[in-house]
Amino acid sequence: MWKVKPPAVFPMETRYRPILESLVPPDPMSQFHLKRGSPEEEFPDLCRNCTWMGRILTPAMYRRQFNRCTHSGVIFDDVIRPGLEDPGEWSGPVSVGCVAGDAQSYILFCDFFDRVIEAYHEHKITSQTPESDFNHDNLKGGDDLDRSYAEHCEVSVVRGVEDFCFPTHCSRGERRQLLTLARRALQQLEEEELPGRLLLLEELNQEQQRELNLNPPSSSQLRTGVARDWPDARAVWVSKDGSLVVWVNMEDHLRLVSTRDDANIAEAFKHICIHLQKLEAYYRRLRHPFIWKQQLGWVTSSPADVGTGLRISVRLKLQHLPKHRRLQDILRRLRIRMDKTESSVLYLVSNAVTFGPSEVALTQLVVDGVKLLIAMEKRLETNGDIDELVPTQK
């Protein structure tokens, strides 16, 4: 029979406890004796900042957030630090430039976060609950991409776990508790649905990490605190058939990934939908559901992932379209992005946003966009004109 160890008693603390408790301030922020100046003195230099944070933050907004602090100790300077340390470049894609330390950050600093989310995702936040659709049967196509151009696809989704700070702010103890929860939930998935194994990152050698496409922490992860105590309590779960990989405590609490070498987006999306909903049910049984906010949907540390947390990417072989003068206009209209790879003819096409469309609608957007890009590439191969293929609306 396990016995509970009695708490340590300190006579002086017991004697003065009523006085000590009366000194606890009601305002969480006043518990920190930070040597800070006024909001005007502390306002950051944003002249060369190219992030959405830098474009949106004003002295008046900074003043309103200045003395706020979440229950776990996140202050506004913690939120904007990533954008200050990595201000971005005018020629590159615009990053959000901020992170949430915990779920309460999205509420306490909503004046700031809502504007960043609306600017990044180009979608207005309303009082209505974001639409969610995991019915993979509603997806049209995705299993019929031309393999001469589409070589590979990946569907991934991120989730935050209720009652825990996000990786940028969590403690070692929280991270280890998250690993314990993941172990229990994934064990249920193994027993009921999909056999697999959990691999602790600290137990893997360099060759094993390369086989799993595990890279050392990036400079960005080190600066934002995501990689603190690396590789403590980091793990990767791999299904026996290799169809599903779950990252634990890497960039987010959980990240599910399904890849296909045949570029079958429909099958990869179906795999994610089925197992994500099963894991969600397991976490609910463990009394730690995934974090959901009524006006934002699913939320994690980055505002760039709110709403669905879903990313769909396809590796395309393109030679002519990347050189076309209207490429950026086409991508904006399709609401997708195209990134270069190490190869001069291979490009990664993915959804530009995660907030607004439902999961099915977002996947459909990528499927239709990829088909159109392939059609344009074929037209350009024969020296044809693609202007009539460009969509008229975004």
SEMI-310947 format. One record per residue (C-alpha): residue number from 1; z negated, x, y negated; residue in one letter. Coordinates in Angstrom, 2 decimals. Each point is the difference from the previous one (the first is absolute). Layout:
N
+-----+---------+---------+---------+------+
! pos !      pz !      px !      py ! code !
+-----+---------+---------+---------+------+
! NUM !       Z !       X !       Y !    A !
...
+-----+---------+---------+---------+------+
***
This chain:
394
+-----+---------+---------+---------+------+
! pos !      pz !      px !      py ! code !
+-----+---------+---------+---------+------+
!   1 !    0.00 !    0.00 !    0.00 !    M !
!   2 !    1.06 !    1.47 !   -3.31 !    W !
!   3 !   -2.71 !    0.22 !   -2.62 !    K !
!   4 !    0.70 !   -0.13 !   -3.69 !    V !
!   5 !   -1.43 !    2.98 !   -1.84 !    K !
!   6 !   -2.30 !   -1.21 !   -2.81 !    P !
!   7 !    1.16 !    0.87 !   -3.51 !    P !
!   8 !   -1.57 !    3.00 !   -1.65 !    A !
!   9 !   -2.75 !   -0.92 !   -2.48 !    V !
!  10 !   -0.59 !    2.04 !   -3.11 !    F !
!  11 !   -3.41 !   -0.78 !   -1.55 !    P !
!  12 !    0.99 !    0.78 !   -3.57 !    M !
!  13 !    3.11 !   -2.18 !    0.24 !    E !
!  14 !   -2.05 !   -2.85 !    1.47 !    T !
!  15 !   -2.53 !    0.30 !   -2.78 !    R !
!  16 !    2.53 !   -0.04 !   -2.82 !    Y !
!  17 !    2.66 !   -2.24 !    1.63 !    R !
!  18 !   -0.50 !   -2.98 !   -2.38 !    P !
!  19 !    0.48 !    2.33 !   -2.97 !    I !
!  20 !    3.02 !    1.73 !    1.55 !    L !
!  21 !    1.69 !   -3.30 !    0.82 !    E !
!  22 !   -0.53 !   -1.25 !   -3.53 !    S !
!  23 !    1.89 !    3.07 !   -1.26 !    L !
!  24 !    3.15 !   -0.79 !    2.01 !    V !
!  25 !    2.57 !   -1.08 !   -2.62 !    P !
!  26 !    1.93 !   -3.24 !    0.55 !    P !
!  27 !    3.25 !    1.67 !   -1.09 !    D !
!  28 !    1.33 !    2.28 !    2.80 !    P !
!  29 !    1.73 !    2.23 !   -2.53 !    M !
!  30 !   -3.26 !    0.84 !   -1.75 !    S !
!  31 !   -1.29 !    1.57 !    3.23 !    Q !
!  32 !    2.32 !    2.96 !   -0.58 !    F !
!  33 !   -1.05 !    2.54 !   -2.59 !    H !
!  34 !    3.52 !    1.13 !   -0.80 !    L !
!  35 !    0.42 !    2.25 !   -3.01 !    K !
!  36 !    2.80 !   -2.03 !   -1.50 !    R !
!  37 !    1.08 !   -0.59 !   -3.54 !    G !
!  38 !    1.19 !   -3.26 !   -1.45 !    S !
!  39 !    3.13 !   -1.73 !    1.41 !    P !
!  40 !    1.95 !    1.37 !   -2.96 !    E !
!  41 !   -1.14 !    3.54 !    0.77 !    E !
!  42 !    0.67 !   -0.36 !    3.75 !    E !
!  43 !    3.43 !   -1.66 !   -0.21 !    F !
!  44 !    2.50 !    2.18 !    1.93 !    P !
!  45 !    3.12 !    1.62 !   -1.41 !    D !
!  46 !    2.90 !   -2.10 !    1.31 !    L !
!  47 !    2.80 !    1.39 !   -2.18 !    C !
!  48 !    1.83 !    1.62 !    2.95 !    R !
!  49 !   -1.16 !   -2.43 !    2.68 !    N !
!  50 !    2.86 !   -1.68 !    1.85 !    C !
!  51 !   -2.03 !   -2.26 !    2.33 !    T !
!  52 !   -0.53 !   -3.72 !   -0.42 !    W !
!  53 !   -3.62 !    0.77 !   -0.74 !    M !
!  54 !    1.07 !    2.19 !   -2.93 !    G !
!  55 !    2.41 !   -2.61 !   -1.31 !    R !
!  56 !   -2.46 !   -2.90 !    0.18 !    I !
!  57 !   -3.39 !    1.47 !   -0.88 !    L !
!  58 !   -0.97 !   -0.43 !   -3.67 !    T !
!  59 !   -3.15 !    1.04 !   -1.89 !    P !
!  60 !   -1.07 !   -3.65 !   -0.21 !    A !
!  61 !    0.43 !   -0.50 !    3.76 !    M !
!  62 !   -1.81 !    3.27 !    0.73 !    Y !
!  63 !   -2.88 !   -1.12 !   -2.22 !    R !
!  64 !   -0.36 !   -3.27 !    1.92 !    R !
!  65 !   -0.17 !    1.78 !    3.38 !    Q !
!  66 !   -2.05 !    2.99 !   -1.18 !    F !
!  67 !   -3.53 !   -1.13 !    0.92 !    N !
!  68 !    0.89 !   -1.91 !    3.16 !    R !
!  69 !   -0.97 !    1.23 !    3.44 !    C !
!  70 !    0.38 !   -1.55 !    3.46 !    T !
!  71 !   -2.97 !   -0.31 !    2.33 !    H !
!  72 !    1.16 !    3.07 !    1.94 !    S !
!  73 !    0.22 !    2.13 !   -3.16 !    G !
!  74 !    3.69 !   -0.13 !   -0.94 !    V !
!  75 !    0.53 !    0.41 !   -3.74 !    I !
!  76 !    3.25 !   -0.41 !   -1.88 !    F !
!  77 !    0.59 !    3.74 !   -0.34 !    D !
!  78 !    0.04 !    0.16 !    3.83 !    D !
!  79 !    2.75 !   -2.63 !   -0.02 !    V !
!  80 !    2.34 !    1.80 !   -2.40 !    I !
!  81 !   -0.66 !    3.59 !    1.14 !    R !
!  82 !    3.07 !    0.24 !    2.35 !    P !
!  83 !    2.37 !   -0.74 !   -2.87 !    G !
!  84 !   -1.70 !    2.54 !   -2.24 !    L !
!  85 !    0.20 !    2.77 !    2.60 !    E !
!  86 !    3.59 !   -0.87 !    0.97 !    D !
!  87 !    1.71 !   -1.45 !   -3.09 !    P !
!  88 !    3.41 !   -0.18 !    1.67 !    G !
!  89 !    3.45 !    0.73 !   -1.43 !    E !
!  90 !    2.26 !   -2.10 !   -2.19 !    W !
!  91 !    2.96 !    0.56 !    2.34 !    S !
!  92 !   -1.80 !   -1.04 !    3.20 !    G !
!  93 !   -1.25 !   -3.36 !    1.29 !    P !
!  94 !   -2.96 !   -1.44 !   -1.91 !    V !
!  95 !   -3.24 !    0.08 !    2.00 !    S !
!  96 !   -2.99 !   -2.28 !   -0.59 !    V !
!  97 !   -2.19 !    2.95 !   -1.05 !    G !
!  98 !   -3.27 !   -1.60 !    1.08 !    C !
!  99 !   -2.08 !   -0.90 !    3.05 !    V !
! 100 !   -2.74 !   -2.48 !    0.85 !    A !
! 101 !   -3.18 !    1.53 !    1.34 !    G !
! 102 !   -1.08 !   -3.24 !    1.63 !    D !
! 103 !    1.07 !   -3.64 !    0.23 !    A !
! 104 !   -2.24 !   -0.97 !   -2.93 !    Q !
! 105 !    2.06 !    2.30 !   -2.25 !    S !
! 106 !    2.84 !   -2.54 !    0.03 !    Y !
! 107 !   -2.39 !   -2.61 !   -1.41 !    I !
! 108 !   -2.08 !    2.05 !   -2.42 !    L !
! 109 !    3.02 !    1.78 !   -1.48 !    F !
! 110 !    2.44 !   -2.90 !    0.42 !    C !
! 111 !    1.04 !    0.19 !   -3.66 !    D !
! 112 !    1.56 !    3.38 !    0.83 !    F !
! 113 !    0.99 !   -0.36 !    3.66 !    F !
! 114 !    1.80 !   -3.33 !   -0.44 !    D !
! 115 !    2.29 !    1.47 !   -2.65 !    R !
! 116 !    0.76 !    3.09 !    2.10 !    V !
! 117 !    0.79 !   -2.18 !    3.04 !    I !
! 118 !    2.26 !   -2.30 !   -1.99 !    E !
! 119 !    1.88 !    2.93 !   -1.54 !    A !
! 120 !    0.44 !    1.93 !    3.24 !    Y !
! 121 !    0.97 !   -2.95 !    2.21 !    H !
! 122 !    1.79 !   -1.97 !   -2.74 !    E !
! 123 !   -1.81 !   -3.15 !    1.09 !    H !
! 124 !   -2.40 !   -2.16 !   -2.01 !    K !
! 125 !   -3.53 !   -0.51 !    1.30 !    I !
! 126 !   -0.94 !   -3.68 !    0.00 !    T !
! 127 !   -2.90 !   -2.09 !    1.24 !    S !
! 128 !    2.01 !   -0.91 !    3.08 !    Q !
! 129 !   -0.69 !    1.74 !    3.30 !    T !
! 130 !    2.85 !    2.38 !    0.94 !    P !
! 131 !    2.23 !   -1.30 !    2.76 !    E !
! 132 !   -0.45 !    1.61 !    3.42 !    S !
! 133 !    2.39 !   -0.34 !    2.92 !    D !
! 134 !   -0.42 !    1.89 !    3.27 !    F !
! 135 !    2.38 !   -2.22 !    1.95 !    N !
! 136 !    2.47 !    2.69 !    1.07 !    H !
! 137 !    2.35 !   -2.66 !    1.37 !    D !
! 138 !    0.83 !   -0.93 !   -3.61 !    N !
! 139 !    1.68 !    3.37 !   -0.52 !    L !
! 140 !    3.80 !   -0.20 !    0.08 !    K !
! 141 !    1.76 !    3.06 !    1.37 !    G !
! 142 !   -1.52 !    3.45 !    0.02 !    G !
! 143 !    1.02 !    0.68 !    3.60 !    D !
! 144 !    3.70 !    0.37 !   -0.80 !    D !
! 145 !    0.22 !    2.94 !   -2.41 !    L !
! 146 !    3.03 !    2.28 !    0.41 !    D !
! 147 !   -1.32 !    2.96 !    1.99 !    R !
! 148 !    2.69 !    2.23 !   -1.45 !    S !
! 149 !   -1.96 !   -0.10 !   -3.26 !    Y !
! 150 !   -3.53 !   -1.21 !    0.84 !    A !
! 151 !   -1.73 !    2.66 !    2.10 !    E !
! 152 !   -3.69 !   -0.85 !   -0.05 !    H !
! 153 !   -2.46 !   -2.54 !   -1.40 !    C !
! 154 !   -3.72 !   -0.24 !   -0.60 !    E !
! 155 !   -2.20 !   -2.99 !   -0.81 !    V !
! 156 !   -3.56 !    0.67 !   -1.12 !    S !
! 157 !   -2.87 !   -1.99 !   -1.48 !    V !
! 158 !   -3.30 !    1.10 !   -1.56 !    V !
! 159 !   -3.32 !   -1.83 !    0.02 !    R !
! 160 !   -3.41 !    0.48 !   -1.58 !    G !
! 161 !   -3.19 !   -1.00 !    1.84 !    V !
! 162 !   -2.57 !   -2.23 !   -1.70 !    E !
! 163 !   -3.41 !    1.47 !   -0.99 !    D !
! 164 !    1.28 !    3.59 !   -0.24 !    F !
! 165 !    1.16 !    2.07 !   -2.96 !    C !
! 166 !    3.59 !    1.18 !    0.01 !    F !
! 167 !    0.77 !    3.59 !    1.13 !    P !
! 168 !    0.02 !    1.32 !   -3.57 !    T !
! 169 !   -3.67 !   -0.92 !   -0.41 !    H !
! 170 !   -1.59 !   -0.52 !    3.43 !    C !
! 171 !   -2.77 !    2.20 !    1.42 !    S !
! 172 !    0.09 !    1.95 !    3.25 !    R !
! 173 !   -2.27 !   -2.61 !    1.56 !    G !
! 174 !    2.32 !   -2.84 !   -0.96 !    E !
! 175 !    3.00 !    1.88 !    1.34 !    R !
! 176 !   -1.73 !    0.55 !    3.32 !    R !
! 177 !   -1.01 !   -3.67 !    0.19 !    Q !
! 178 !    3.62 !   -0.94 !   -0.62 !    L !
! 179 !    1.04 !    2.24 !    2.89 !    L !
! 180 !   -2.57 !   -1.69 !    2.26 !    T !
! 181 !    1.33 !   -3.45 !   -0.97 !    L !
! 182 !    3.58 !    1.12 !    0.61 !    A !
! 183 !   -0.94 !    1.39 !    3.40 !    R !
! 184 !   -1.55 !   -3.33 !    1.03 !    R !
! 185 !    2.89 !   -2.11 !   -1.34 !    A !
! 186 !    2.68 !    2.20 !    1.55 !    L !
! 187 !   -1.85 !   -0.01 !    3.31 !    Q !
! 188 !    0.31 !   -3.78 !    0.05 !    Q !
! 189 !    3.71 !    0.33 !   -0.76 !    L !
! 190 !    0.35 !    2.38 !    2.95 !    E !
! 191 !   -1.84 !   -2.33 !    2.38 !    E !
! 192 !    1.81 !   -3.19 !   -1.01 !    E !
! 193 !    3.47 !    1.03 !   -1.09 !    E !
! 194 !    1.14 !    3.58 !   -0.48 !    L !
! 195 !   -1.30 !    3.10 !    1.84 !    P !
! 196 !   -0.45 !    3.08 !   -2.15 !    G !
! 197 !   -2.34 !    2.82 !   -0.93 !    R !
! 198 !   -1.95 !    1.07 !   -3.07 !    L !
! 199 !    0.42 !    3.63 !   -1.05 !    L !
! 200 !   -2.48 !    1.62 !   -2.39 !    L !
! 201 !    1.75 !    2.20 !   -2.51 !    L !
! 202 !   -2.64 !    2.73 !    0.19 !    E !
! 203 !    0.66 !    0.36 !    3.74 !    E !
! 204 !    3.78 !    0.45 !   -0.32 !    L !
! 205 !    1.60 !    3.43 !   -0.25 !    N !
! 206 !    2.89 !    0.73 !   -2.37 !    Q !
! 207 !    2.68 !   -0.61 !    2.62 !    E !
! 208 !   -1.46 !   -3.41 !    0.89 !    Q !
! 209 !   -0.18 !   -0.91 !   -3.67 !    Q !
! 210 !    3.66 !    0.91 !   -0.47 !    R !
! 211 !    0.98 !   -2.21 !    2.95 !    E !
! 212 !   -1.75 !   -2.91 !   -1.74 !    L !
! 213 !    1.62 !    0.84 !   -3.36 !    N !
! 214 !   -3.42 !    0.78 !   -1.46 !    L !
! 215 !    0.17 !    2.03 !   -3.19 !    N !
! 216 !   -2.81 !    1.81 !   -1.81 !    P !
! 217 !   -1.47 !   -1.87 !   -2.99 !    P !
! 218 !    2.28 !    0.00 !   -3.02 !    S !
! 219 !   -1.09 !    1.28 !   -3.40 !    S !
! 220 !   -0.10 !   -3.61 !   -1.19 !    S !
! 221 !   -2.35 !   -1.00 !    2.82 !    Q !
! 222 !   -2.25 !    2.93 !   -0.80 !    L !
! 223 !   -0.12 !   -0.87 !   -3.69 !    R !
! 224 !   -0.76 !   -3.69 !    0.52 !    T !
! 225 !   -2.71 !    0.65 !    2.59 !    G !
! 226 !    1.81 !   -1.63 !    2.92 !    V !
! 227 !   -0.13 !    3.28 !    1.95 !    A !
! 228 !   -3.70 !    0.70 !   -0.53 !    R !
! 229 !   -1.70 !    1.44 !    3.11 !    D !
! 230 !    3.35 !    0.32 !    1.77 !    W !
! 231 !    0.39 !   -0.48 !    2.98 !    P !
! 232 !   -3.41 !   -1.66 !    0.53 !    D !
! 233 !    0.26 !   -3.57 !    1.37 !    A !
! 234 !    3.80 !   -0.05 !   -0.15 !    R !
! 235 !    1.87 !   -1.23 !    3.05 !    A !
! 236 !    3.31 !   -1.31 !    1.27 !    V !
! 237 !    0.42 !   -2.61 !    2.70 !    W !
! 238 !    3.25 !    0.11 !    1.99 !    V !
! 239 !    1.15 !   -2.72 !    2.39 !    S !
! 240 !    0.99 !    1.14 !    3.48 !    K !
! 241 !    3.63 !   -1.04 !   -0.50 !    D !
! 242 !    0.11 !    1.62 !   -3.46 !    G !
! 243 !    0.94 !   -3.27 !   -1.69 !    S !
! 244 !   -3.03 !   -0.12 !   -2.30 !    L !
! 245 !   -2.05 !    2.59 !   -1.86 !    V !
! 246 !   -3.17 !   -0.74 !   -1.97 !    V !
! 247 !   -1.26 !    2.49 !   -2.58 !    W !
! 248 !   -3.76 !   -0.19 !   -0.63 !    V !
! 249 !   -1.52 !    1.36 !   -3.24 !    N !
! 250 !    3.10 !    1.96 !   -0.94 !    M !
! 251 !    1.26 !   -1.44 !   -3.31 !    E !
! 252 !   -1.53 !   -3.44 !    0.54 !    D !
! 253 !   -2.55 !   -1.56 !    2.31 !    H !
! 254 !    2.77 !   -1.06 !    2.40 !    L !
! 255 !    3.75 !    0.48 !    0.11 !    R !
! 256 !    2.10 !   -1.48 !    2.81 !    L !
! 257 !    3.42 !    1.54 !    0.60 !    V !
! 258 !    2.86 !   -1.08 !    2.25 !    S !
! 259 !    3.11 !    2.19 !    0.20 !    T !
! 260 !    3.35 !   -0.56 !    1.69 !    R !
! 261 !    2.73 !    2.57 !    0.63 !    D !
! 262 !    2.50 !   -2.84 !    0.41 !    D !
! 263 !   -0.70 !   -1.25 !   -3.58 !    A !
! 264 !   -0.99 !   -3.42 !    1.35 !    N !
! 265 !   -2.03 !   -1.26 !   -2.95 !    I !
! 266 !   -0.50 !   -3.43 !    1.56 !    A !
! 267 !   -1.71 !    1.44 !    3.07 !    E !
! 268 !   -2.16 !    2.42 !   -2.00 !    A !
! 269 !   -1.07 !   -2.78 !   -2.38 !    F !
! 270 !   -0.82 !   -2.30 !    2.92 !    K !
! 271 !   -2.13 !    2.72 !    1.57 !    H !
! 272 !   -1.95 !    0.48 !   -3.24 !    I !
! 273 !   -0.54 !   -3.72 !   -0.54 !    C !
! 274 !   -1.35 !   -0.64 !    3.50 !    I !
! 275 !   -2.41 !    2.91 !    0.19 !    H !
! 276 !   -1.14 !   -0.16 !   -3.61 !    L !
! 277 !   -1.13 !   -3.59 !    0.48 !    Q !
! 278 !   -1.79 !    0.94 !    3.21 !    K !
! 279 !   -1.83 !    2.86 !   -1.72 !    L !
! 280 !   -0.91 !   -2.30 !   -2.87 !    E !
! 281 !   -1.62 !   -2.41 !    2.47 !    A !
! 282 !   -1.92 !    2.84 !    1.64 !    Y !
! 283 !   -1.33 !    1.22 !   -3.35 !    Y !
! 284 !   -1.09 !   -3.53 !   -0.88 !    R !
! 285 !   -2.01 !   -0.13 !    3.21 !    R !
! 286 !   -1.63 !    3.26 !   -1.07 !    L !
! 287 !   -0.87 !   -1.71 !   -3.32 !    R !
! 288 !    2.10 !    2.38 !   -2.03 !    H !
! 289 !    3.25 !   -1.84 !   -0.85 !    P !
! 290 !    2.88 !    1.55 !   -1.90 !    F !
! 291 !   -0.36 !   -0.15 !   -3.79 !    I !
! 292 !    1.77 !   -2.97 !   -1.59 !    W !
! 293 !   -0.04 !   -1.05 !   -3.67 !    K !
! 294 !    1.12 !   -3.50 !   -0.90 !    Q !
! 295 !    2.41 !    0.97 !   -2.78 !    Q !
! 296 !    1.16 !    3.33 !    1.43 !    L !
! 297 !    0.14 !   -0.43 !    3.77 !    G !
! 298 !   -0.89 !    3.01 !    2.15 !    W !
! 299 !   -1.36 !    2.91 !   -2.03 !    V !
! 300 !   -0.59 !    3.68 !    0.71 !    T !
! 301 !   -0.74 !    2.98 !   -2.23 !    S !
! 302 !    3.45 !    0.12 !   -1.63 !    S !
! 303 !    1.32 !   -2.82 !   -2.23 !    P !
! 304 !    3.44 !    0.98 !    1.30 !    A !
! 305 !   -0.92 !   -1.55 !    3.38 !    D !
! 306 !   -1.65 !   -3.28 !   -1.01 !    V !
! 307 !    1.38 !   -3.32 !    1.22 !    G !
! 308 !    1.36 !    0.77 !    3.44 !    T !
! 309 !   -0.63 !    3.74 !    0.44 !    G !
! 310 !    3.34 !   -0.02 !    1.83 !    L !
! 311 !    2.57 !    2.81 !   -0.07 !    R !
! 312 !    3.37 !   -0.18 !    1.71 !    I !
! 313 !    2.20 !    3.09 !   -0.02 !    S !
! 314 !    3.37 !    0.76 !    1.56 !    V !
! 315 !    1.66 !    3.41 !    0.24 !    R !
! 316 !    3.66 !   -0.35 !   -0.97 !    L !
! 317 !    2.90 !    2.41 !    0.26 !    K !
! 318 !    1.84 !   -0.25 !   -3.34 !    L !
! 319 !    2.54 !    2.37 !   -1.54 !    Q !
! 320 !    1.78 !   -1.90 !   -2.78 !    H !
! 321 !   -2.41 !   -2.64 !   -1.33 !    L !
! 322 !   -2.69 !    2.45 !   -1.23 !    P !
! 323 !    2.59 !    1.47 !   -2.41 !    K !
! 324 !    1.07 !   -3.37 !   -1.41 !    H !
! 325 !   -0.66 !   -0.58 !   -3.71 !    R !
! 326 !   -1.52 !   -3.46 !    0.58 !    R !
! 327 !   -2.39 !    0.98 !    2.78 !    L !
! 328 !   -3.24 !   -0.35 !   -1.99 !    Q !
! 329 !    1.09 !   -3.37 !   -1.37 !    D !
! 330 !    0.79 !   -1.18 !    3.53 !    I !
! 331 !   -3.39 !    1.12 !    1.31 !    L !
! 332 !   -1.81 !   -1.78 !   -2.84 !    R !
! 333 !    1.86 !   -3.22 !    0.68 !    R !
! 334 !   -0.78 !    0.22 !    3.73 !    L !
! 335 !   -3.65 !    0.92 !   -0.73 !    R !
! 336 !    0.15 !    2.92 !    2.39 !    I !
! 337 !   -0.29 !    3.75 !   -0.48 !    R !
! 338 !    1.92 !    2.93 !    1.44 !    M !
! 339 !   -1.59 !    3.42 !    0.50 !    D !
! 340 !    1.65 !    3.25 !    1.05 !    K !
! 341 !   -0.95 !    1.72 !    3.24 !    T !
! 342 !    0.42 !    3.63 !    1.03 !    E !
! 343 !    3.53 !   -0.80 !    1.13 !    S !
! 344 !    2.70 !   -0.35 !   -2.64 !    S !
! 345 !    1.42 !   -3.18 !    1.58 !    V !
! 346 !   -3.16 !   -1.76 !    1.19 !    L !
! 347 !   -1.92 !   -2.30 !   -2.32 !    Y !
! 348 !   -3.12 !   -2.09 !    0.46 !    L !
! 349 !    0.42 !   -3.58 !   -1.21 !    V !
! 350 !   -3.14 !   -2.09 !   -0.42 !    S !
! 351 !   -1.52 !   -2.91 !   -1.90 !    N !
! 352 !   -1.00 !    0.84 !   -3.56 !    A !
! 353 !   -2.94 !   -2.43 !   -0.20 !    V !
! 354 !   -2.54 !   -1.70 !    2.27 !    T !
! 355 !   -1.28 !   -2.77 !   -2.29 !    F !
! 356 !    1.79 !   -3.30 !   -0.57 !    G !
! 357 !    2.19 !   -0.74 !    3.05 !    P !
! 358 !   -1.60 !   -0.88 !    3.34 !    S !
! 359 !    0.13 !    2.38 !    2.95 !    E !
! 360 !    3.11 !   -1.64 !    1.45 !    V !
! 361 !    1.70 !   -0.26 !   -3.40 !    A !
! 362 !   -0.72 !    3.67 !   -0.73 !    L !
! 363 !    1.45 !    1.09 !    3.36 !    T !
! 364 !    3.01 !   -2.27 !   -0.55 !    Q !
! 365 !    0.55 !    1.64 !   -3.38 !    L !
! 366 !    0.24 !    3.45 !    1.63 !    V !
! 367 !    2.21 !   -1.25 !    2.85 !    V !
! 368 !    2.46 !   -1.65 !   -2.38 !    D !
! 369 !   -0.10 !    2.98 !   -2.35 !    G !
! 370 !    0.75 !    2.51 !    2.74 !    V !
! 371 !    2.93 !   -2.10 !    1.27 !    K !
! 372 !    1.43 !   -0.13 !   -3.50 !    L !
! 373 !   -0.36 !    3.76 !   -0.50 !    L !
! 374 !    1.81 !    0.62 !    3.29 !    I !
! 375 !    2.78 !   -2.39 !   -1.05 !    A !
! 376 !    0.35 !    1.88 !   -3.29 !    M !
! 377 !    0.10 !    3.35 !    1.77 !    E !
! 378 !    2.79 !   -1.25 !    2.26 !    K !
! 379 !    1.94 !   -1.25 !   -3.01 !    R !
! 380 !   -0.33 !    3.36 !   -1.76 !    L !
! 381 !    1.19 !    1.86 !    3.10 !    E !
! 382 !    3.38 !   -1.66 !   -0.46 !    T !
! 383 !   -0.02 !    0.63 !   -3.77 !    N !
! 384 !   -0.71 !   -3.68 !   -0.63 !    G !
! 385 !   -1.86 !   -1.58 !   -2.92 !    D !
! 386 !   -3.55 !   -1.27 !    0.51 !    I !
! 387 !   -0.52 !   -1.82 !   -3.31 !    D !
! 388 !    0.61 !   -3.38 !    1.60 !    E !
! 389 !   -2.72 !    0.72 !    2.60 !    L !
! 390 !   -2.69 !    0.68 !   -2.60 !    V !
! 391 !   -2.45 !   -2.95 !   -0.15 !    P !
! 392 !    0.00 !   -1.86 !   -3.31 !    T !
! 393 !   -3.79 !   -0.44 !   -0.18 !    Q !
! 394 !   -3.03 !    2.06 !    0.90 !    K !
+-----+---------+---------+---------+------+
***
